[in-house]
């Protein structure tokens, strides 16, 4: 009988062992396969490194950061180990281009990162980068814009067709680094590199501000949408020294749809006419919008109305919606007697809706994306529109 019990217990014991093995990783076991091994290092200084300067290399950002890694540095690109440890110092007495390789291992897996650096003469002169600036003589309304140490451009669409209710215009921008200096009269600038996207590291060197998205002393930046863009210029002189300068490029927009009609409604459903545009809001790259405004001007008397003066007073409103269709504001609470303020002509009513701005973006619903301005008519009769304007002001 005991032999039979022992025989029947074998499958059960085998099952218990299998389950225990499968759960072993849940009870404090260290599976190195779950921790990626990645070599990551930086060095200081990382530019304009003179011969015999001590360079500090730091690999503490390598993964995993649990103390399991060992580090091997090859500073001479000869396959030998020159230093060990997560931090190391090295210097190059001669000028030239050098390759540094870091290899990390956890005893089972290993990974390497290779980076290049340039060593220049100890007496080399430093260039001076100047990314330039520009402001036009007038804005879209013919007024004088404020100038400063930045670029300011306008896209002016002052007679838009109603068939296109979307703001999708772009423009080309001329950049000018001609005020940059090579460092001395005997020197020259060999390269002008412009990084126009500080959220992207296109060359993969770990520096998000040194990509050559554009090159040249006076390049043309094409198809730029309304927005605020922080960009960085890097100049390199003949001795290999570099200098950088950052500048903000602002592209404002004004679009006007003149002389059109909006239909009326014979039900409880209002008639909506939607106009869309994109808001750029990337605080990490210094891209923020100051304000987006819808401006509606329409006659305060309906020429086709014959019912009576009070009933013939039109009432049109603007509604603003963000990309997730949350309402950001509307003008429906503005009384009729307050629709002739400011520069509004006595024969017109005017409503303005500022439904976004930098101070709004503290809340998630005010983030960037596609926005909609809705022109709404809740009257039964068709109504005339003198003009509808969208302004996107970044500077």
C-alpha angles and dihedrals in degrees: 000000000000089000090055091050092049090050092051092049094059097079090046093050091047091052092050091052092050093050091047091051092050091051097044092099090059095062105063099296117147112225105186089197089071092058113069116223111223130166113219126167142164133192138212126245092029098180139029090028110180124210114276092015113141109243119204114215120198124192098166090115091066117116137280099033095196099106094260097111130097120200132216122187124200108190098166100050092236100116094254127120110248100173140003133205134067091279128041141167126220139165135196116215094194130061120246145087117303136187123218121197126193121192121189127188137180092202093269108041129034138189136185137207123196125197134176129224137180125226116203134190118289091236096045117137121237121234123224119228120212115182092193132220140238141188126177123238092244141011128231091284094050094255127131113262122213114258128210145138093315142070118264124187135167134213107205119190101170099166109037122176117242089230088075111052094166129093102228103139122132134181140202118250128208115217121197127200095162091120090066118113129219092216100255141019090257093056134075137199111248099182139026110190122184121199107201098173114054093178092065130065099202096174093047096228095128094253113109094191105054105063117128098230087151129017135199140056096276108016126173115237105209134211098006115177124215108286149097115272129186109207133179129220120205119191124192123197129208093272092055097254116141139202132184137209128184127208137174121240115203123194114187124191136209122180124179127193106193132194110003139131135237119210125242130236131237093191138051090271114097122227111245130196113192128209119186136199140161125250117208113212118161107146093182091065094039093255111143133147120230097202145336114206136186115203121193124188121182137157113272090218124061106225092202096050118106101165099090142300096269094047091044094061105108122222119196125170142193125226126191125209130182126222093280091050094253111150111246097184146313142206098230093111093056106108119232092244090059095054096086098061126125118007094345113134116243091243093054140063118222130197127182125197118193100182103162138036142143093276090058096057094081085088121066094234091067096060126127126282138086115340130191131213110197121202106206131197117187094172122102095233132070113260132208123235120206093192144334119203134190118198123190107189119188097160 
